[in-house]
Amino acid sequence: MARTALAYQQPMYRPQREQWPEQRPGQRPEKQLQVLPGKGRQAQELQALAPTWQKLFVVALVVVFAVGAIWIARVSLSESTMSMLAQSEQVSEAIAAQRMAGTQLEVKYSQASNPITIQEMAANKLGMKADEHVEYLRVAPGE
């Protein structure tokens, strides 16, 4: 429960009888009140505005945190996108290099599997030569 500042305060001491104003019979004695200086209406208006400002402050904090979270998510997504792009480029370059190597191997294979190249290698590197007398066997069907 909120406490408010006292605007009035009763005296802390009891005055002597001589200091009391004279009373008429049947009249209630008047209490002396001491007025404390305060801000009065301004203080009440500020207290009335305080919950509004508190709500506004909370809303502003929520908005700031939401915008901050969105900004952090955006930066994180941008960074991961750039990282994925760099990795994609590296993979593309590796694929292109492997395709080039595969093409070169196909060319070497086709050159090595050519019968003329095989005869030249056998004659030059291995010292082989073709036989002068070649006979062929013919097998008739049913024999």
N, C-alpha and C positions, 0 to 999 in steps of 0.2 A: 504494500500500500504506500503510495507516494506521500511524502510529508511536505507540507507547505511551511514557509517561513511565517512566524508570528508577526502580525502587524501591530498587535497591542500586547502589553504585558502588565500584569498587576504588580504593584509595588512589593518589594522584597521585605520591607520592614513595616511594622505597625506604628503609625504615628501616635504621638501622645494625645491625650484627650483635648488638650488646648488647641491642637492643630486641626481638629475636626470642625467642619462648619456646623453652625447651630442647626438643630433639627426642630422641626415643629412636631407637636404630638400627633401620632398617627401616620407620620410620613416615614417612608423607608429611607434608611441612610444611603447616601450616594457613595459609590465606590470610586475611588480615584484611579484613573487609568493613565498610564504613561504611554504616549505615542512614540513609536520607534520610527525613525526615518526609513523608508523603503522605496521601492520603485513602483509600487502600486500597479496601475493598469499595464504599464510596459512589461513588467515581470509576468503578469498573467498572459499577455499576448505572446510573449516569447515561449512560455510554457505550452501554450496552445499550438504554437508552430513547431515545437520540438518533435512531436511524433511525425508530422508531415515531413520535416527535414530528415528524420531518421529513415522513413520509408523511401524517400528520394535517394538518400545515400546508399541504402541497400540495393535499390534498383540500379543505380549507377554502378555499383560494384559488380552486380550480376552481369550487366551489359559489358563492362570492361573485361571480366573474366571470360565471357562468351566470345567476345571479339578476339581476345588473346588466344583462346583455344582454337578458334577457327584459323587465326593467323599461323599458329604453330603447326596445325594440321596441313595448311597450304604449303608452308615451307618444307615440311617433311615430305609431302607428296612430290613437290618439285625436285627435291634432292634425290628421292628414290627414282623418279622418272629420268633424271640426268644420268644416274648410275646405271639404270637399265639400258639407256641409249648407248652409253660407252661400252657396256658388255656386249650389246647387240652388234656394234661396229666391230669389236674384236672378233666375235664369232664369224661375222661376215668375211672379214679379212682372212681368217683361218680357213674357212670353206673355200674361198677363192684360191688360196695358196695350195690347198690339197687337190683341187680340180686341176690346177696347172701341173702339179706333179703327176697326177694320174694321166693327163694328156701326154706328157713327156714319156711316161712308162709305156703307154700304148704305142707311141711312135717307135721306141726302142724294140718293143716286142715284135712289131710288124717287120722291122728291118732284120731282126735276128731270125725270124721264122721264114724268111724268103729263101727258097731253094738255091738260088744263085749265090746268096751270101753264105749259106751253109757249105756249098761246094768250095768256094774260095777259102773259107776258114779251114776246111779240112785239108786242102792242098797246101796252103801257105803256112799255117800255124802247126798243123799236126804232121805234115809231110806225107799225106796220103795222096794217091793218084788213082785214076780210074783204070780198071783192068782192060786190057786190049781185047781179050777174047771173052765175050759174054754169051752164055747159052741160056735159053729160056725153056722151061719145062711146060709142056702142054698136057693137061689132063683132060681126057674126054669124059663127058658125063656117062655114068654107068660103068665105068671100069673099075 
